[in-house]
Amino acid sequence: MGVNATRGANITAGVIIALIFVGPIGGLALAVWSLSQPTSLDAKTSAVYMQPTLESFADEQSVTVAVSWAEGVAVLAPAWDGVVTEVAVRPGDTIVNGSNIVRIDGIWRIAASTPSPLFRPVSSDSSSDEIAAVTALLRSLGYRSSSKWSWETVAGIRAFAKDRGVPGHATVEAFEPSWVVWLPAGSLTLSEVGLAPGQSAPSLGEQIAQGTGHISALDVTSTDGIPLPDPAEATWELRSGDASAAYLGPRMSGVDDVADFSARFADTKPEELTGVVRRVEAIEAWSVPSSALFVDADGTTCVFVRGASEGDPAPRTVTVAGAAVGQARITAGLWPEDAVLVNPGDIVGDAQCD
């Protein structure tokens, strides 16, 4: 009896003995193991093929989010005179550009998101920056105005003054800074309001409201060691519980970009969150074992599919979009009928992809 035959006989005998002493379940496992062992010392590696599966991938990955908080923004009064007759806001309200804040001597004062606070009447004699701020504010509120001072700008100011209840609005020639309250952000949720009907109008620089504490930055790190995605290549979102934001990179510091996180976690102000980063729109891709990918000497990535005959695998250049542990995702280059070579490194040698 030859060496190989003797070895095969020994393995078979070992399995039979194992079945007697180990029992049916353990014996089955040993039998499967014995069948997977080579029965010849010089057996060649066989080509292994499999059908790829078309799946939908959101490429969701777990992340840890370090949260940096800033104190709430103080809302300050411009130069006012008179008596507060009505208050339009209370704690918990969110104010935006154009929101009514307070009525003083019958004139409504609104929130205005301008590059900086207006500090004097803006007219045809004002600086170009001041005029640009007022004309942009008028347009944002739906009033007609050109980008430079013009009769149209004056008409827009008069329409604005009329809607606020300004006496003599039909003859005004300038935009008064007392008509607005400077809003330093696109939106602001209030935690405190220091206004009440009947009180004297707050003086210049006096705090009239306080914004809730808000997130100044989110620092995102992967918890599973997988590199974070590049937001330039697709649209991604960051989620933690019910809070969500467009994922813009490992550090997100725009107040408006993280506004939903600020609003949802304002009460507890956590310093760290867990969450996920995932695609907004899932992609469809063919899933194949990572071992099926082959990179040739020119750096081209391909897979090999079953050719006309069993021993003739054919290269197919593919587009790879991400991967998971042990799996690669191919978005172009494969067809449903393809059978992919799982072990090209053992079969094709130094082949080229094209």
C-alpha positions as CSV (number, residue, x, y, z in Angstrom):
1,M,0.0,0.0,0.0
2,G,1.4,3.5,-0.9
3,V,1.9,6.4,1.4
4,N,-1.2,8.3,0.3
5,A,-3.4,5.2,0.5
6,T,-2.0,4.4,3.9
7,R,-2.7,8.0,5.1
8,G,-6.2,7.9,3.7
9,A,-6.9,4.6,5.5
10,N,-5.5,6.0,8.7
11,I,-7.8,9.0,8.5
12,T,-10.8,6.9,7.8
13,A,-10.0,4.6,10.7
14,G,-9.6,7.6,12.9
15,V,-13.0,8.9,12.0
16,I,-14.7,5.5,12.7
17,I,-13.0,5.4,16.1
18,A,-14.1,9.0,16.8
19,L,-17.7,8.2,15.9
20,I,-17.6,5.5,18.5
21,F,-16.2,7.6,21.3
22,V,-17.4,11.1,20.5
23,G,-21.0,10.4,19.4
24,P,-23.0,11.3,16.3
25,I,-22.7,15.1,16.5
26,G,-19.1,15.3,17.3
27,G,-18.4,12.4,14.9
28,L,-20.2,14.3,12.1
29,A,-17.9,17.3,12.6
30,L,-14.9,15.1,12.5
31,A,-16.2,13.4,9.4
32,V,-16.6,16.8,7.6
33,W,-13.1,17.7,8.7
34,S,-11.7,14.5,7.3
35,L,-13.4,15.0,4.0
36,S,-11.9,18.4,3.7
37,Q,-8.3,17.1,4.1
38,P,-6.3,16.3,1.0
39,T,-6.0,12.7,0.2
40,S,-3.0,13.3,-1.9
41,L,0.2,15.0,-0.9
42,D,0.7,16.5,-4.4
43,A,-2.9,17.6,-5.1
44,K,-3.1,20.9,-7.0
45,T,-5.2,23.8,-5.8
46,S,-8.6,23.9,-7.5
47,A,-10.3,27.0,-8.8
48,V,-13.3,27.9,-6.6
49,Y,-16.1,29.9,-8.1
50,M,-19.2,31.5,-6.6
51,Q,-22.1,33.6,-7.8
52,P,-22.0,37.2,-6.6
53,T,-25.1,38.5,-4.8
54,L,-26.7,41.9,-5.5
55,E,-27.3,43.7,-2.2
56,S,-28.3,47.1,-1.0
57,F,-25.7,48.9,1.1
58,A,-26.0,52.0,3.4
59,D,-22.4,51.5,4.5
60,E,-23.4,52.2,8.0
61,Q,-20.5,52.4,10.5
62,S,-20.5,53.0,14.2
63,V,-19.0,56.2,15.5
64,T,-18.2,58.0,18.8
65,V,-19.0,61.7,18.8
66,A,-17.2,64.1,21.2
67,V,-19.5,67.0,21.9
68,S,-18.3,70.5,22.7
69,W,-20.8,73.0,24.1
70,A,-20.9,76.8,24.1
71,E,-23.0,79.0,26.3
72,G,-26.2,80.4,24.9
73,V,-26.0,83.6,22.8
74,A,-27.2,86.7,24.6
75,V,-29.8,88.8,22.6
76,L,-29.2,92.5,23.3
77,A,-31.4,95.6,22.8
78,P,-30.5,98.4,20.4
79,A,-31.1,102.0,21.4
80,W,-34.8,102.0,22.4
81,D,-37.1,104.5,24.0
82,G,-40.6,104.1,25.1
83,V,-42.8,101.4,26.8
84,V,-43.1,97.7,26.0
85,T,-46.6,97.1,24.9
86,E,-46.5,93.5,23.7
87,V,-44.0,90.6,23.8
88,A,-44.1,88.0,21.0
89,V,-41.6,85.4,22.4
90,R,-41.2,83.2,25.4
91,P,-38.7,80.6,26.6
92,G,-38.6,77.6,24.3
93,D,-39.4,79.6,21.2
94,T,-37.0,79.5,18.2
95,I,-36.5,82.9,16.5
96,V,-35.3,83.3,13.0
97,N,-34.7,86.2,10.6
98,G,-38.0,88.2,10.5
99,S,-39.5,86.9,13.8
100,N,-41.5,89.4,15.8
101,I,-39.7,90.0,19.2
102,V,-41.3,92.9,21.0
103,R,-43.7,95.8,20.4
104,I,-42.5,99.2,21.8
105,D,-44.8,102.3,21.5
106,G,-46.8,100.3,19.0
107,I,-43.9,99.5,16.7
108,W,-42.9,95.8,16.2
109,R,-39.2,95.1,16.5
110,I,-38.1,92.0,14.6
111,A,-35.1,89.7,14.6
112,A,-32.6,90.5,11.8
113,S,-29.8,88.3,10.7
114,T,-27.3,90.8,9.3
115,P,-23.5,90.4,9.1
116,S,-23.1,92.8,12.1
117,P,-25.5,94.9,14.2
118,L,-26.8,98.1,12.6
119,F,-25.6,101.0,14.8
120,R,-27.0,104.1,13.0
121,P,-29.7,105.0,10.5
122,V,-28.9,103.6,7.0
123,S,-29.5,106.0,4.1
124,S,-28.1,107.0,0.8
125,D,-25.1,108.6,2.7
126,S,-24.2,105.3,4.5
127,S,-21.3,103.1,3.7
128,S,-21.6,100.4,1.0
129,D,-21.5,97.7,3.6
130,E,-24.3,99.2,5.6
131,I,-26.4,99.6,2.5
132,A,-25.7,96.1,1.3
133,A,-26.8,94.7,4.8
134,V,-30.1,96.6,4.6
135,T,-30.9,95.7,1.0
136,A,-30.1,92.1,1.7
137,L,-32.3,92.1,4.8
138,L,-35.2,93.6,2.9
139,R,-34.9,91.1,0.1
140,S,-34.7,88.2,2.6
141,L,-38.0,89.4,4.1
142,G,-39.8,89.6,0.7
143,Y,-39.5,93.4,0.1
144,R,-38.3,94.8,-3.2
145,S,-34.9,96.3,-3.1
146,S,-31.9,96.7,-5.5
147,S,-28.4,95.8,-4.3
148,K,-27.5,99.4,-4.2
149,W,-29.3,102.5,-2.8
150,S,-32.1,103.4,-5.2
151,W,-35.7,104.5,-5.2
152,E,-36.6,100.9,-5.1
153,T,-34.6,100.6,-1.8
154,V,-36.5,103.5,-0.3
155,A,-39.8,101.9,-1.4
156,G,-38.8,98.7,0.3
157,I,-37.9,100.5,3.5
158,R,-41.2,102.3,3.6
159,A,-43.1,99.1,3.0
160,F,-41.1,97.5,5.8
161,A,-41.9,100.5,8.1
162,K,-45.6,100.3,7.3
163,D,-45.8,96.6,8.2
164,R,-44.1,97.3,11.6
165,G,-46.5,100.1,12.5
166,V,-44.1,103.0,12.1
167,P,-45.9,106.4,12.2
168,G,-45.2,108.5,9.0
169,H,-43.9,105.4,7.2
170,A,-44.8,106.9,3.8
171,T,-42.1,109.6,4.2
172,V,-39.2,107.8,5.8
173,E,-35.9,108.1,4.1
174,A,-33.7,105.8,6.2
175,F,-33.7,102.4,7.8
176,E,-33.7,102.8,11.6
177,P,-31.6,100.3,13.6
178,S,-34.2,100.4,16.5
179,W,-36.6,98.5,14.3
180,V,-34.6,95.3,14.5
181,V,-32.9,93.1,17.1
182,W,-29.6,91.6,15.8
183,L,-29.7,87.9,15.5
184,P,-26.1,86.5,15.4
185,A,-27.1,83.1,14.0
186,G,-29.6,81.8,11.5
187,S,-31.9,80.6,14.3
188,L,-31.9,80.8,18.0
189,T,-33.9,78.8,20.6
190,L,-34.5,80.9,23.7
191,S,-34.0,79.7,27.3
192,E,-34.8,83.1,28.9
193,V,-36.8,86.2,27.9
194,G,-36.4,89.4,30.0
195,L,-39.3,91.4,28.5
196,A,-42.7,92.1,29.9
197,P,-45.6,94.5,28.8
198,G,-45.6,97.7,30.8
199,Q,-41.9,97.9,31.5
200,S,-39.7,100.7,30.1
201,A,-38.0,99.7,26.9
202,P,-34.5,98.2,27.6
203,S,-31.6,100.5,26.9
204,L,-28.8,100.0,24.4
205,G,-26.8,96.8,25.1
206,E,-29.2,95.5,27.8
207,Q,-29.8,91.7,27.5
208,I,-33.4,91.0,26.6
209,A,-33.2,87.2,26.0
210,Q,-30.8,84.3,26.2
211,G,-30.3,81.5,23.8
212,T,-30.0,77.9,25.0
213,G,-26.5,76.4,25.2
214,H,-25.6,75.1,21.8
215,I,-23.1,72.7,20.3
216,S,-20.0,74.4,19.1
217,A,-18.4,71.3,17.5
218,L,-18.9,67.6,16.9
219,D,-15.8,65.5,16.6
220,V,-16.5,62.1,15.0
221,T,-14.3,59.1,15.3
222,S,-14.8,55.5,14.0
223,T,-15.3,52.9,16.7
224,D,-14.6,49.9,14.5
225,G,-11.3,51.0,12.9
226,I,-12.9,51.6,9.5
227,P,-11.9,54.9,7.9
228,L,-14.6,57.5,7.9
229,P,-16.2,58.2,4.5
230,D,-15.2,61.1,2.3
231,P,-18.3,63.5,2.2
232,A,-17.1,64.8,-1.2
233,E,-17.8,61.4,-2.8
234,A,-21.4,60.8,-1.6
235,T,-24.1,62.2,0.7
236,W,-23.8,60.9,4.2
237,E,-25.6,61.5,7.4
238,L,-24.6,61.4,11.1
239,R,-27.3,60.0,13.4
240,S,-27.5,59.6,17.2
241,G,-30.9,58.5,18.5
242,D,-33.4,60.9,16.9
243,A,-30.8,63.6,16.1
244,S,-29.4,63.8,12.6
245,A,-27.1,66.0,10.6
246,A,-25.5,66.0,7.2
247,Y,-22.1,64.4,7.8
248,L,-19.5,66.9,6.6
249,G,-16.3,65.4,8.0
250,P,-14.6,64.3,11.2
251,R,-15.0,67.8,12.7
252,M,-18.3,69.6,12.3
253,S,-18.4,73.1,13.8
254,G,-21.0,75.1,11.9
255,V,-23.8,76.1,14.4
256,D,-26.5,75.6,11.8
257,D,-24.9,72.3,10.6
258,V,-25.4,70.8,14.1
259,A,-28.6,72.6,15.1
260,D,-30.7,69.4,15.4
261,F,-28.1,67.9,17.8
262,S,-28.1,71.1,19.8
263,A,-31.9,71.1,20.1
264,R,-32.3,67.5,21.0
265,F,-29.5,67.3,23.6
266,A,-29.8,70.8,25.1
267,D,-31.4,69.6,28.3
268,T,-28.7,66.9,29.1
269,K,-25.7,68.4,27.4
270,P,-23.7,65.2,27.0
271,E,-20.0,65.3,26.3
272,E,-20.0,62.1,24.3
273,L,-22.5,60.3,22.1
274,T,-22.6,57.1,20.1
275,G,-24.1,57.0,16.7
276,V,-23.7,55.9,13.1
277,V,-22.5,57.5,9.8
278,R,-24.3,56.1,6.8
279,R,-25.3,56.9,3.2
280,V,-28.4,59.0,2.8
281,E,-29.2,56.9,-0.2
282,A,-28.2,53.2,-0.2
283,I,-26.3,51.9,-3.2
284,E,-26.8,48.5,-4.9
285,A,-23.6,46.5,-5.4
286,W,-22.4,43.0,-6.0
287,S,-21.0,41.4,-2.9
288,V,-18.0,39.1,-3.4
289,P,-15.3,37.8,-1.1
290,S,-12.4,40.2,-0.7
291,S,-10.1,37.4,-1.9
292,A,-11.8,37.6,-5.3
293,L,-10.2,41.0,-6.0
294,F,-7.0,41.0,-8.1
295,V,-4.7,43.9,-8.6
296,D,-2.3,43.5,-11.5
297,A,1.2,45.0,-12.0
298,D,-0.4,48.2,-13.5
299,G,-2.6,48.8,-10.5
300,T,-5.8,47.8,-12.3
301,T,-8.4,46.0,-10.1
302,C,-10.4,43.1,-11.6
303,V,-12.0,39.8,-10.8
304,F,-11.8,36.6,-12.8
305,V,-15.0,35.0,-14.0
306,R,-15.6,31.5,-15.3
307,G,-14.7,31.4,-18.9
308,A,-15.9,29.2,-21.8
309,S,-14.2,26.2,-20.2
310,E,-13.7,25.3,-16.5
311,G,-10.0,26.0,-16.6
312,D,-10.1,29.3,-18.4
313,P,-11.0,32.2,-16.0
314,A,-11.4,35.5,-17.8
315,P,-10.4,38.9,-16.2
316,R,-13.1,41.5,-15.8
317,T,-12.2,45.1,-14.7
318,V,-14.6,46.2,-12.0
319,T,-15.4,49.3,-9.9
320,V,-15.1,48.7,-6.2
321,A,-17.2,50.9,-3.8
322,G,-16.3,50.1,-0.2
323,A,-15.9,46.9,1.7
324,A,-16.8,45.1,4.9
325,V,-14.9,42.5,6.8
326,G,-14.2,39.7,4.2
327,Q,-16.4,41.2,1.6
328,A,-15.9,43.7,-1.3
329,R,-18.7,45.7,-3.0
330,I,-18.6,46.0,-6.8
331,T,-20.8,48.6,-8.5
332,A,-19.8,48.0,-12.1
333,G,-18.3,45.2,-14.2
334,L,-20.3,42.2,-13.2
335,W,-23.5,40.5,-14.5
336,P,-26.0,38.3,-12.8
337,E,-24.8,35.2,-14.7
338,D,-21.1,35.6,-13.8
339,A,-19.4,33.1,-11.6
340,V,-16.5,34.8,-9.8
341,L,-13.2,33.1,-9.0
342,V,-12.7,33.3,-5.3
343,N,-9.0,32.4,-5.2
344,P,-7.3,34.1,-8.1
345,G,-4.0,34.4,-6.2
346,D,-3.7,30.6,-6.3
347,I,-4.8,30.2,-9.9
348,V,-3.9,33.0,-12.3
349,G,-0.4,33.9,-11.2
350,D,0.9,37.1,-12.8
351,A,-2.1,37.7,-15.1
352,Q,-3.1,41.1,-16.4
353,C,-6.6,42.6,-15.8
354,D,-7.0,43.7,-19.4
